Amino acid sequence: MIKSKHEYLHYLTQDRKALNVEPSLKNLLTHDIWRFQVALRKLEFRKNTAKTLFGKAYAMWLQLKVRRLGRKLGFSIPANVFGPGLSIAHAGTIVVNGKCKVGANCRIHVCVNIGGSLSKKGAAPHIGDDCYIGPGAKIYGDIKIGDNVAIGANAVVNKSFDSDCTIGGIPAKVIAGKGPLEILKNKRTEIHY
């Protein structure tokens, strides 16, 4: 949760690096996903630090801006859910419950739904750092996903999983004993020039 200008700038820097976007006016004007993420982080900062009536009004205006940009891109992502280093891979339907908590360095693809349980409390998933969420994944309920977990395409995740694994299937189960960090590291060593 962003509570200072320093944290706000840190989140923006990490998001920009995760998206592999150069810091330029051109990208801010033409890269729709980056523009959405900048607006989302600004909303989080203003919402969490607003003390005056003007500050609260500005946060409400930013809420409307984020909602408008989200509708254009197909995103329903509330403030204060994702940690720094968020990377939204493509425009398309992404729906996230406001009670979810997702750690740093999350890469999320289209047609993902992260939702709450059916109970009156409506508990939502907590997802750790360095996670990859593949296209079409459905994650719901009062569950915890550890750090460094890859969630495969179209997986239905309705139970908790420990760190450092790849999960997939309906219902999801562990399909590999390594997470996205190890997979990326192995891919880099396989490249021969």
SULVEN-V755214 format. One record per pair of residues at least 24 apart in sequence whose ideal C-beta (glycine too) atoms are under 6 Angstrom apart, sorted by sequence separation. I is the first residue (numbers start at 1). J is the second residue. If there is no record, write none. Layout:
((I/J) (I/J))
This chain:
((82/106) (100/124) (105/129) (111/135) (117/141) (99/124) (100/125) (101/126) (102/127) (103/128) (104/129) (105/130) (106/131) (107/132) (108/133) (109/134) (110/135) (111/136) (112/137) (113/138) (114/139) (115/140) (117/142) (39/65) (40/66) (103/129) (109/135) (39/66) (97/124) (12/41) (150/179) (11/41) (39/69) (149/179) (150/180) (148/179) (47/79) (36/69) (148/181) (44/79) (43/79) (44/80) (8/45) (36/73) (32/73) (2/44) (2/45) (3/48) (2/48) (1/48) (132/180) (130/181) (33/88) (18/85) (19/87) (18/87) (14/84) (14/85) (15/86) (11/84) (1/80))
